Structure formats: structure tokens, C-alpha cells
């Protein structure tokens, strides 16, 4: 019964769910395989980027990809700079998140505010001893993910 309802709903929506589902599956598979092949440390970021940027129209996927890349790049840079100079104390985590939200809103880049705040805080919290190595790996894996 549930299967019939799902099939009916997909039929009503047209091919969109199938297309998005197949794109997500292929992008997830390819991004993780490439990350493993390259010996990268955090293939989950390639996987997340590959799935989260997938949209039905291609121009929306490209827009999401740019936002994802810039949000990660800004967050990694801020988190790495702050943790290099201030360490990984809890107050630096909060400072990193706050700075990124303010910077993104100031430059009219609200779409990336929360992502960049999260990445900056994560960089300080979990990677303060090697933030630049983490940043390099995360950017590489994000580019792999959004590339698919």
C-alpha cells in the first residue's frame, strides 16, 4: 500500500524525483570513490557536497555549488587564522562563528553565512592543531563533491 502511494506521488511529480535521485546517487558514488582514490582524509565532505548541491535545473546546482565552495573557503580561512593565533579555546569557537555571520551579511552573502560559521567553528574546535592541513583537505573534498 505504501509502495503504491509512493509510486503514485512520483508519477504526479513527473521525472523530477527520479532525475534528482539518480544524480545524487551517481554524484555520491563518484565523489567518495575519487576521494578514496586520492587518499583524502575526509571523504564525507565530498559526499555531503555532492548530494546537497544537487538540484533539478542545472543552473540551480551551479549556484548551490558556488555558495557551498565559498562558504567552506571563508569558514576554513577564518577558522584557521583564528586557531593559529588564538588556539582552540571555546570562546574562539564562538568568535569564529560570529565573525563569519557578520562578514557574510556585510558582503551580501547571506546564503553562505551559516555554513561558513559552522566550518569556521568546526575548524577551531576539532582541527586547531593542524587547521591549514584540514582546510586543504576539506576544500579539495568539497571541490570533488560539487564537481559531480
GROMACS elastic network, one bead per residue, 0.5 to 0.9 nm:
[ bonds ]
;  ai    aj funct       b0    kb
    1     4     6  0.51844   500
    1     5     6  0.64254   500
    1     6     6  0.87972   500
    2     5     6  0.50733   500
    2     6     6  0.62340   500
    2     7     6  0.86122   500
    3     6     6  0.51187   500
    3     7     6  0.61316   500
    3     8     6  0.85595   500
    4     7     6  0.50674   500
    4     8     6  0.60761   500
    4     9     6  0.85727   500
    5     8     6  0.50734   500
    5     9     6  0.61280   500
    5    10     6  0.86052   500
    6     9     6  0.51233   500
    6    10     6  0.61714   500
    6    11     6  0.85561   500
    7    10     6  0.51556   500
    7    11     6  0.61381   500
    7    12     6  0.86491   500
    8    11     6  0.50192   500
    8    12     6  0.62149   500
    8    13     6  0.87277   500
    9    12     6  0.50276   500
    9    13     6  0.62987   500
    9    14     6  0.87187   500
   10    13     6  0.50751   500
   10    14     6  0.62257   500
   10    15     6  0.74520   500
   10    16     6  0.82140   500
   10    17     6  0.66219   500
   10    18     6  0.79745   500
   11    14     6  0.51821   500
   11    15     6  0.74715   500
   12    15     6  0.89238   500
   13    16     6  0.65341   500
   13    17     6  0.72293   500
   14    17     6  0.74333   500
   14    18     6  0.83697   500
   15    18     6  0.53947   500
   15    19     6  0.61296   500
   15    20     6  0.86857   500
   16    19     6  0.51602   500
   16    20     6  0.61343   500
   16    21     6  0.83996   500
   16    56     6  0.65496   500
   17    20     6  0.52041   500
   17    21     6  0.58374   500
   17    22     6  0.84567   500
   17    56     6  0.84486   500
   18    21     6  0.50190   500
   18    22     6  0.60322   500
   18    23     6  0.84350   500
   19    22     6  0.52778   500
   19    23     6  0.60661   500
   19    24     6  0.85405   500
   19    56     6  0.71475   500
   20    23     6  0.50524   500
   20    24     6  0.60013   500
   20    25     6  0.84830   500
   20    54     6  0.69313   500
   20    55     6  0.65938   500
   20    56     6  0.59444   500
   21    24     6  0.52040   500
   21    25     6  0.61424   500
   21    26     6  0.86405   500
   22    25     6  0.50808   500
   22    26     6  0.60828   500
   22    27     6  0.84039   500
   23    26     6  0.52711   500
   23    27     6  0.59177   500
   23    28     6  0.83480   500
   23    51     6  0.83062   500
   23    54     6  0.70770   500
   23    55     6  0.87348   500
   23    56     6  0.89431   500
   23   148     6  0.86178   500
   24    27     6  0.51766   500
   24    28     6  0.58849   500
   24    29     6  0.84479   500
   24    50     6  0.69315   500
   24    51     6  0.51858   500
   24    52     6  0.84231   500
   24    54     6  0.64309   500
   25    28     6  0.52033   500
   25    29     6  0.61304   500
   25    30     6  0.85670   500
   25    51     6  0.79525   500
   26    29     6  0.51590   500
   26    30     6  0.60136   500
   26    31     6  0.84042   500
   26   148     6  0.80207   500
   27    30     6  0.51959   500
   27    31     6  0.58645   500
   27    32     6  0.84353   500
   27    47     6  0.77469   500
   27    50     6  0.54855   500
   27    51     6  0.68594   500
   27    54     6  0.85289   500
   27   145     6  0.71190   500
   27   146     6  0.84395   500
   27   147     6  0.84412   500
   27   148     6  0.50095   500
   28    31     6  0.53313   500
   28    32     6  0.61633   500
   28    33     6  0.84982   500
   28    46     6  0.77802   500
   28    47     6  0.51720   500
   28    48     6  0.79559   500
   28    49     6  0.87060   500
   28    50     6  0.57578   500
   28    51     6  0.63399   500
   28   145     6  0.75383   500
   28   148     6  0.80958   500
   29    32     6  0.55160   500
   29    33     6  0.61395   500
   29    34     6  0.86522   500
   29    47     6  0.79477   500
   30    33     6  0.51586   500
   30    34     6  0.60771   500
   30    35     6  0.85212   500
   30    47     6  0.87810   500
   30    50     6  0.89361   500
   30   144     6  0.88004   500
   30   145     6  0.83190   500
   30   148     6  0.71665   500
   31    34     6  0.52643   500
   31    35     6  0.61217   500
   31    36     6  0.86299   500
   31    43     6  0.77259   500
   31    46     6  0.56002   500
   31    47     6  0.59770   500
   31    49     6  0.88816   500
   31    50     6  0.68245   500
   31   141     6  0.80200   500
   31   144     6  0.58343   500
   31   145     6  0.52052   500
   31   146     6  0.85067   500
   31   147     6  0.82106   500
   31   148     6  0.67712   500
   32    35     6  0.50631   500
   32    36     6  0.61310   500
   32    37     6  0.84847   500
   32    43     6  0.56902   500
   32    44     6  0.74577   500
   32    46     6  0.64216   500
   32    47     6  0.60038   500
   32   141     6  0.89253   500
   32   144     6  0.86720   500
   32   145     6  0.80960   500
   33    36     6  0.51748   500
   33    37     6  0.60327   500
   33    38     6  0.86151   500
   33    43     6  0.85883   500
   34    38     6  0.61250   500
   34    39     6  0.85332   500
   34    40     6  0.88610   500
   34    43     6  0.87016   500
   34   144     6  0.75304   500
   35    38     6  0.52062   500
   35    39     6  0.61984   500
   35    40     6  0.54060   500
   35    41     6  0.80887   500
   35    42     6  0.79400   500
   35    43     6  0.54420   500
   35    44     6  0.89610   500
   35    46     6  0.71998   500
   35   140     6  0.88268   500
   35   141     6  0.66700   500
   35   144     6  0.74589   500
   35   145     6  0.89726   500
   36    40     6  0.61180   500
   36    41     6  0.82603   500
   36    43     6  0.69182   500
   37    40     6  0.78442   500
   39    43     6  0.89818   500
   40    43     6  0.64812   500
   40   137     6  0.66361   500
   40   138     6  0.89405   500
   40   140     6  0.84497   500
   40   141     6  0.75210   500
   41    44     6  0.88679   500
   41   134     6  0.86567   500
   41   137     6  0.69384   500
   41   138     6  0.86071   500
   41   141     6  0.89133   500
   42    45     6  0.60567   500
   42    46     6  0.77165   500
   42   134     6  0.88298   500
   42   137     6  0.71322   500
   42   138     6  0.69441   500
   42   141     6  0.71885   500
   43    46     6  0.52335   500
   43    47     6  0.63959   500
   43    48     6  0.87280   500
   43   138     6  0.86331   500
   43   141     6  0.63652   500
   43   142     6  0.88833   500
   43   145     6  0.89773   500
   44    48     6  0.60472   500
   44    49     6  0.85258   500
   44   141     6  0.81359   500
   45    48     6  0.50392   500
   45    49     6  0.60363   500
   45    50     6  0.84045   500
   45   138     6  0.65834   500
   45   139     6  0.87001   500
   45   141     6  0.57708   500
   45   142     6  0.57684   500
   45   144     6  0.89805   500
   45   145     6  0.73322   500
   46    49     6  0.52323   500
   46    50     6  0.60195   500
   46    51     6  0.86897   500
   46   138     6  0.81608   500
   46   140     6  0.82165   500
   46   143     6  0.72817   500
   46   144     6  0.57712   500
   46   146     6  0.74674   500
   47    50     6  0.51580   500
   47    51     6  0.63295   500
   47    52     6  0.85576   500
   47   141     6  0.83018   500
   47   142     6  0.82334   500
   47   144     6  0.87194   500
   47   145     6  0.58915   500
   47   146     6  0.89967   500
   48    51     6  0.54418   500
   48    52     6  0.59341   500
   48    53     6  0.84584   500
   48   142     6  0.80843   500
   48   145     6  0.71804   500
   49    52     6  0.53191   500
   49    53     6  0.60302   500
   49    54     6  0.85368   500
   49    65     6  0.78200   500
   49    68     6  0.72837   500
   49    69     6  0.87998   500
   49   141     6  0.82756   500
   49   142     6  0.57146   500
   49   143     6  0.80428   500
   49   144     6  0.81973   500
   49   146     6  0.55465   500
   49   147     6  0.89804   500
   50    53     6  0.59609   500
   50    54     6  0.66684   500
   50    65     6  0.87709   500
   50   142     6  0.79399   500
   50   143     6  0.89969   500
   50   144     6  0.78181   500
   50   146     6  0.50933   500
   50   147     6  0.75201   500
   50   148     6  0.62132   500
   51    54     6  0.55129   500
   51    55     6  0.89528   500
   51   145     6  0.77928   500
   51   146     6  0.83738   500
   52    55     6  0.82427   500
   52    64     6  0.80575   500
   52    65     6  0.87373   500
   52    68     6  0.88285   500
   52   146     6  0.87603   500
   53    60     6  0.81623   500
   53    61     6  0.54062   500
   53    62     6  0.77457   500
   53    63     6  0.82662   500
   53    64     6  0.50839   500
   53    65     6  0.56059   500
   53    68     6  0.76136   500
   53   145     6  0.86676   500
   53   146     6  0.67077   500
   54    57     6  0.88214   500
   54    58     6  0.83789   500
   54    60     6  0.80142   500
   54    61     6  0.52507   500
   54    62     6  0.86553   500
   54    64     6  0.78200   500
   54    65     6  0.84521   500
   54   146     6  0.84239   500
   54   148     6  0.89237   500
   55    58     6  0.67509   500
   55    59     6  0.83849   500
   55    60     6  0.58814   500
   55    62     6  0.87883   500
   55    64     6  0.82684   500
   56    59     6  0.87282   500
   56    60     6  0.73964   500
   56    61     6  0.74789   500
   57    60     6  0.55984   500
   57    61     6  0.67876   500
   58    61     6  0.51051   500
   58    62     6  0.63932   500
   58    63     6  0.87196   500
   59    62     6  0.51235   500
   59    63     6  0.62115   500
   59    64     6  0.86756   500
   60    64     6  0.61066   500
   60    65     6  0.84321   500
   61    64     6  0.51515   500
   61    65     6  0.60330   500
   61    66     6  0.87102   500
   61   146     6  0.85523   500
   62    66     6  0.62793   500
   62    67     6  0.87142   500
   62   146     6  0.83739   500
   63    66     6  0.53162   500
   63    67     6  0.63852   500
   63    68     6  0.86655   500
   64    67     6  0.51401   500
   64    68     6  0.60406   500
   64    69     6  0.85596   500
   64   146     6  0.86907   500
   65    68     6  0.50863   500
   65    69     6  0.60877   500
   65    70     6  0.85755   500
   65   143     6  0.86543   500
   65   145     6  0.89529   500
   65   146     6  0.55433   500
   65   147     6  0.82301   500
   66    69     6  0.51511   500
   66    70     6  0.60920   500
   66    71     6  0.83867   500
   66   146     6  0.85147   500
   67    70     6  0.52873   500
   67    71     6  0.58985   500
   67    72     6  0.84602   500
   67   109     6  0.85316   500
   67   111     6  0.67819   500
   67   112     6  0.58614   500
   68    71     6  0.51969   500
   68    72     6  0.61442   500
   68    73     6  0.85487   500
   68   111     6  0.89862   500
   68   112     6  0.70035   500
   68   115     6  0.76425   500
   68   116     6  0.87517   500
   68   142     6  0.79312   500
   68   146     6  0.81245   500
   69    72     6  0.52523   500
   69    73     6  0.60588   500
   69    74     6  0.85669   500
   69   139     6  0.75004   500
   69   142     6  0.67587   500
   69   143     6  0.70611   500
   69   146     6  0.80078   500
   70    74     6  0.59316   500
   70    75     6  0.83024   500
   70   112     6  0.72211   500
   70   116     6  0.80035   500
   71    74     6  0.53443   500
   71    75     6  0.60166   500
   71    76     6  0.84596   500
   71   104     6  0.87766   500
   71   111     6  0.83905   500
   71   113     6  0.70337   500
   71   114     6  0.82085   500
   71   115     6  0.56103   500
   71   117     6  0.82270   500
   71   119     6  0.78739   500
   72    75     6  0.51436   500
   72    76     6  0.59104   500
   72    77     6  0.84014   500
   72   112     6  0.83895   500
   72   115     6  0.69412   500
   72   116     6  0.56340   500
   72   118     6  0.89064   500
   72   119     6  0.62101   500
   72   120     6  0.82198   500
   72   135     6  0.86791   500
   72   138     6  0.79180   500
   72   139     6  0.68933   500
   72   142     6  0.79054   500
   73    76     6  0.52734   500
   73    77     6  0.60878   500
   73    78     6  0.86074   500
   73   116     6  0.77020   500
   73   119     6  0.87109   500
   73   135     6  0.79828   500
   73   138     6  0.88721   500
   73   139     6  0.67174   500
   74    77     6  0.52312   500
   74    78     6  0.61572   500
   74    79     6  0.84587   500
   74   100     6  0.76213   500
   74   104     6  0.89160   500
   74   112     6  0.89559   500
   74   116     6  0.59617   500
   74   117     6  0.87331   500
   74   119     6  0.83757   500
   74   120     6  0.77804   500
   75    78     6  0.52423   500
   75    79     6  0.58968   500
   75    80     6  0.83275   500
   75    96     6  0.81567   500
   75    97     6  0.84085   500
   75   100     6  0.67409   500
   75   115     6  0.75534   500
   75   117     6  0.60330   500
   75   118     6  0.72730   500
   75   121     6  0.78164   500
   75   122     6  0.88335   500
   75   123     6  0.79443   500
   76    79     6  0.51038   500
   76    80     6  0.58320   500
   76    81     6  0.83921   500
   76   116     6  0.76355   500
   76   119     6  0.60480   500
   76   120     6  0.53840   500
   76   121     6  0.88411   500
   76   122     6  0.86997   500
   76   123     6  0.64069   500
   76   131     6  0.78140   500
   76   132     6  0.80491   500
   76   134     6  0.83449   500
   76   135     6  0.54607   500
   76   136     6  0.86907   500
   76   138     6  0.82837   500
   76   139     6  0.83022   500
   77    80     6  0.52213   500
   77    81     6  0.60872   500
   77    82     6  0.85149   500
   77   120     6  0.74762   500
   77   131     6  0.88144   500
   77   132     6  0.82038   500
   77   135     6  0.74734   500
   78    81     6  0.52494   500
   78    82     6  0.60387   500
   78    83     6  0.84442   500
   78    96     6  0.66593   500
   78    99     6  0.81773   500
   78   100     6  0.74012   500
   78   116     6  0.87203   500
   78   119     6  0.89203   500
   78   120     6  0.58495   500
   78   121     6  0.89320   500
   78   123     6  0.87029   500
   79    82     6  0.52323   500
   79    83     6  0.59418   500
   79    84     6  0.83237   500
   79    92     6  0.88252   500
   79    93     6  0.81669   500
   79    96     6  0.60599   500
   79    97     6  0.86186   500
   79   117     6  0.88569   500
   79   119     6  0.73572   500
   79   121     6  0.63375   500
   79   122     6  0.76659   500
   79   123     6  0.51894   500
   79   124     6  0.53320   500
   79   125     6  0.88868   500
   79   127     6  0.89980   500
   79   128     6  0.81595   500
   79   131     6  0.73943   500
   79   135     6  0.89171   500
   80    83     6  0.52440   500
   80    84     6  0.58879   500
   80    85     6  0.86046   500
   80   120     6  0.75518   500
   80   123     6  0.65097   500
   80   124     6  0.68565   500
   80   127     6  0.84270   500
   80   128     6  0.71598   500
   80   130     6  0.82789   500
   80   132     6  0.60190   500
   80   134     6  0.88100   500
   80   135     6  0.74656   500
   81    84     6  0.51680   500
   81    85     6  0.63617   500
   81    86     6  0.83427   500
   81   131     6  0.82500   500
   81   132     6  0.87225   500
   82    85     6  0.53746   500
   82    86     6  0.55276   500
   82    87     6  0.70140   500
   82    88     6  0.84277   500
   82    92     6  0.71035   500
   82    93     6  0.88290   500
   82    95     6  0.86232   500
   82    96     6  0.70500   500
   82   120     6  0.87605   500
   82   124     6  0.73073   500
   82   128     6  0.87967   500
   83    86     6  0.50804   500
   83    88     6  0.55712   500
   83    89     6  0.84644   500
   83    92     6  0.73721   500
   83    93     6  0.86590   500
   83    96     6  0.89593   500
   83   123     6  0.77930   500
   83   124     6  0.53326   500
   83   125     6  0.85944   500
   83   127     6  0.83969   500
   83   128     6  0.52234   500
   83   129     6  0.78505   500
   83   131     6  0.72342   500
   84    87     6  0.58979   500
   84    88     6  0.85475   500
   84   124     6  0.88212   500
   84   128     6  0.70132   500
   84   129     6  0.79159   500
   84   130     6  0.86112   500
   84   131     6  0.75034   500
   84   132     6  0.89514   500
   86    89     6  0.76638   500
   86    92     6  0.68978   500
   87    92     6  0.72865   500
   87   124     6  0.73471   500
   87   128     6  0.62336   500
   87   129     6  0.79627   500
   88    91     6  0.82900   500
   88    92     6  0.63084   500
   88    93     6  0.70131   500
   88   123     6  0.87526   500
   88   124     6  0.51870   500
   88   125     6  0.56789   500
   88   126     6  0.79454   500
   88   127     6  0.80852   500
   88   128     6  0.53236   500
   88   129     6  0.80227   500
   89    92     6  0.54054   500
   89    93     6  0.67652   500
   89   124     6  0.79558   500
   89   125     6  0.75795   500
   90    93     6  0.51338   500
   90    94     6  0.66814   500
   90    95     6  0.87456   500
   90   124     6  0.86285   500
   90   125     6  0.74160   500
   91    94     6  0.52170   500
   91    95     6  0.61401   500
   91    96     6  0.86358   500
   92    96     6  0.59711   500
   92    97     6  0.85900   500
   92   121     6  0.79748   500
   92   124     6  0.70828   500
   92   125     6  0.84305   500
   93    96     6  0.52198   500
   93    97     6  0.64524   500
   93    98     6  0.87572   500
   93   120     6  0.75995   500
   93   122     6  0.75901   500
   93   123     6  0.84316   500
   93   124     6  0.57297   500
   93   125     6  0.61339   500
   94    97     6  0.52299   500
   94    98     6  0.61499   500
   94    99     6  0.85624   500
   94   121     6  0.68439   500
   95    98     6  0.51331   500
   95    99     6  0.60146   500
   95   100     6  0.85662   500
   95   121     6  0.81493   500
   96    99     6  0.52905   500
   96   100     6  0.62679   500
   96   101     6  0.88151   500
   96   117     6  0.66426   500
   96   118     6  0.86762   500
   96   119     6  0.89863   500
   96   120     6  0.55642   500
   96   121     6  0.55345   500
   96   124     6  0.76428   500
   97   100     6  0.53555   500
   97   101     6  0.64313   500
   97   102     6  0.87970   500
   97   113     6  0.89728   500
   97   114     6  0.81435   500
   97   116     6  0.76251   500
   97   118     6  0.64043   500
   97   119     6  0.82069   500
   97   120     6  0.61258   500
   97   121     6  0.54834   500
   98   101     6  0.53508   500
   98   102     6  0.62773   500
   98   103     6  0.86262   500
   98   117     6  0.68595   500
   99   102     6  0.51895   500
   99   103     6  0.60120   500
   99   104     6  0.85269   500
   99   117     6  0.75881   500
  100   103     6  0.50995   500
  100   104     6  0.60212   500
  100   105     6  0.84912   500
  100   113     6  0.63493   500
  100   114     6  0.79595   500
  100   115     6  0.89383   500
  100   116     6  0.59836   500
  100   118     6  0.87339   500
  100   120     6  0.73659   500
  101   104     6  0.52891   500
  101   105     6  0.61666   500
  101   106     6  0.84825   500
  101   110     6  0.78340   500
  101   112     6  0.83868   500
  101   114     6  0.65260   500
  101   115     6  0.89813   500
  101   116     6  0.74252   500
  101   117     6  0.59825   500
  102   105     6  0.52733   500
  102   106     6  0.59740   500
  102   107     6  0.86548   500
  102   113     6  0.78571   500
  103   106     6  0.50667   500
  103   107     6  0.62576   500
  103   108     6  0.86163   500
  103   109     6  0.82952   500
  103   113     6  0.79650   500
  104   107     6  0.53217   500
  104   108     6  0.61498   500
  104   110     6  0.55593   500
  104   111     6  0.81346   500
  104   112     6  0.67551   500
  104   113     6  0.52040   500
  104   114     6  0.88896   500
  104   116     6  0.82078   500
  105   109     6  0.56485   500
  105   110     6  0.51277   500
  105   111     6  0.88139   500
  105   112     6  0.89383   500
  105   113     6  0.68988   500
  106   109     6  0.75532   500
  106   110     6  0.85087   500
  107   110     6  0.81174   500
  108   111     6  0.85027   500
  109   112     6  0.59559   500
  109   113     6  0.67841   500
  110   113     6  0.50308   500
  110   114     6  0.80034   500
  111   114     6  0.76204   500
  111   115     6  0.82404   500
  112   115     6  0.53350   500
  112   116     6  0.58739   500
  112   117     6  0.83760   500
  113   116     6  0.53969   500
  113   117     6  0.60948   500
  113   118     6  0.86185   500
  114   117     6  0.50077   500
  114   118     6  0.60566   500
  114   119     6  0.85863   500
  115   118     6  0.50881   500
  115   119     6  0.61550   500
  115   120     6  0.85345   500
  116   119     6  0.50862   500
  116   120     6  0.59800   500
  116   121     6  0.84525   500
  117   120     6  0.52011   500
  117   121     6  0.60926   500
  117   122     6  0.84798   500
  118   121     6  0.52052   500
  118   122     6  0.59988   500
  118   123     6  0.85015   500
  119   122     6  0.50128   500
  119   123     6  0.59926   500
  119   124     6  0.86182   500
  120   123     6  0.51429   500
  120   124     6  0.63748   500
  120   125     6  0.86104   500
  121   124     6  0.52199   500
  121   125     6  0.59659   500
  121   126     6  0.84984   500
  122   126     6  0.57726   500
  122   127     6  0.72564   500
  122   128     6  0.89656   500
  123   126     6  0.57464   500
  123   128     6  0.62630   500
  123   130     6  0.89832   500
  123   131     6  0.61814   500
  123   134     6  0.75985   500
  123   135     6  0.77737   500
  124   127     6  0.57591   500
  124   129     6  0.86429   500
  124   131     6  0.74218   500
  125   128     6  0.63709   500
  126   129     6  0.83157   500
  126   131     6  0.87505   500
  127   130     6  0.55790   500
  127   131     6  0.51583   500
  127   132     6  0.87123   500
  127   133     6  0.88099   500
  127   134     6  0.66523   500
  127   135     6  0.89611   500
  128   131     6  0.52342   500
  128   132     6  0.88961   500
  129   132     6  0.89547   500
  130   133     6  0.55878   500
  130   134     6  0.63097   500
  130   135     6  0.86413   500
  131   134     6  0.50701   500
  131   135     6  0.59208   500
  131   136     6  0.85763   500
  132   136     6  0.60989   500
  132   137     6  0.85847   500
  133   136     6  0.51517   500
  133   137     6  0.62706   500
  133   138     6  0.85573   500
  134   137     6  0.51910   500
  134   138     6  0.59950   500
  134   139     6  0.85273   500
  135   138     6  0.50923   500
  135   139     6  0.60254   500
  135   140     6  0.84197   500
  136   139     6  0.53579   500
  136   140     6  0.61451   500
  136   141     6  0.86389   500
  137   140     6  0.51167   500
  137   141     6  0.61138   500
  137   142     6  0.84874   500
  138   141     6  0.51496   500
  138   142     6  0.59738   500
  138   143     6  0.85111   500
  139   142     6  0.50166   500
  139   143     6  0.60774   500
  139   144     6  0.85557   500
  140   143     6  0.51924   500
  140   144     6  0.62817   500
  140   145     6  0.87390   500
  141   145     6  0.61792   500
  141   146     6  0.86867   500
  142   145     6  0.50406   500
  142   146     6  0.61626   500
  142   147     6  0.83156   500
  143   146     6  0.52708   500
  143   147     6  0.58161   500
  143   148     6  0.87973   500
  144   147     6  0.50803   500
  144   148     6  0.68000   500
  145   148     6  0.57065   500
